[in-house]
Amino acid sequence: MMTSLLNQTVLVIGGSSGLGLATARAAAGSGARVPIASRDDRRRLPAVASIGHDATGRPVDITDDRSVQEFFATGETWDHVVVSAAATRIGPIATMPPADAYDAVNSKFWGAVRVARHAPIRAGGSLTLVAGYLATRPAPGRALQSAINAALEGLTRGLALELKPVRVNAVSPGTIDTPLWQSMPDADRAAMFERVAAALPAGRIGQPEDIAGQIVLFMATPFATGTVVTIDGGASIA
């Protein structure tokens, strides 16, 4: 049976690309009214067009408290809010400039905190965060991402108690084929995906739609709160 979000409003922050865009499309396809928000005008406008279903878009910068406050000052109450926006750098702690490390935490962790503080969500509605499987399976050169994702998972559980009856959940993806990897040369990216896929029990790299399906399920499941679901192709057990 198809999950229905008919007549519900789903705000996807970071909905202009990657996991956020896939989530916006899935929610719209399930009957929801879907506004997306991001700080990238160049991506947001074509993303809205690709979602269809009368989707709309507005600018917001989750690294800036005033921007988040002003975004939610319209008085609208949302049925569901998804936070998938983040800009983080990858690299060893020893060589990462402190400013880059700070920006990563500010974007992915504090950005989620800002939204949780300011977003008016109806009772029984939901807030869904995107963490990452590195929270429980760290890797060399990924210590900062491991720490941020672990913090988001802890934040999810705490917020589920603080924000009740709003439900708060998180999804922790593994390696997903998103624009995050586009800075790599095509051949290097393809080789990396092939290498990772060969080591996964699922036998393939994740697609954004794999994660979007779980996020929509969180919205549509009134008994789900304080839950973190890892979807990593089996990387955590390999």
Secondary structure, DSSP 4 states (H G I P E B T S, - for coil): -----TT-BEEEETTTSHHHHHHHHHHHHTT-B-EEEES-HHHHHHHHHHH-TT-EEEE--TT-HHHHHHHGGG---EEEEEE-------S-TTTS-HHHHHHHHIIIIIHHHHHHHH--EEEEEEEEEE--GGGTS--TT-HHHHHHHHHHHHHHHHHHHHSTTSEEEEEEE-SB-SGGGTTS-HHHHHHHHHHHHHHSTT-S-B-HHHHHHHHHHHHH-TT--SEEEEESTTTTT-
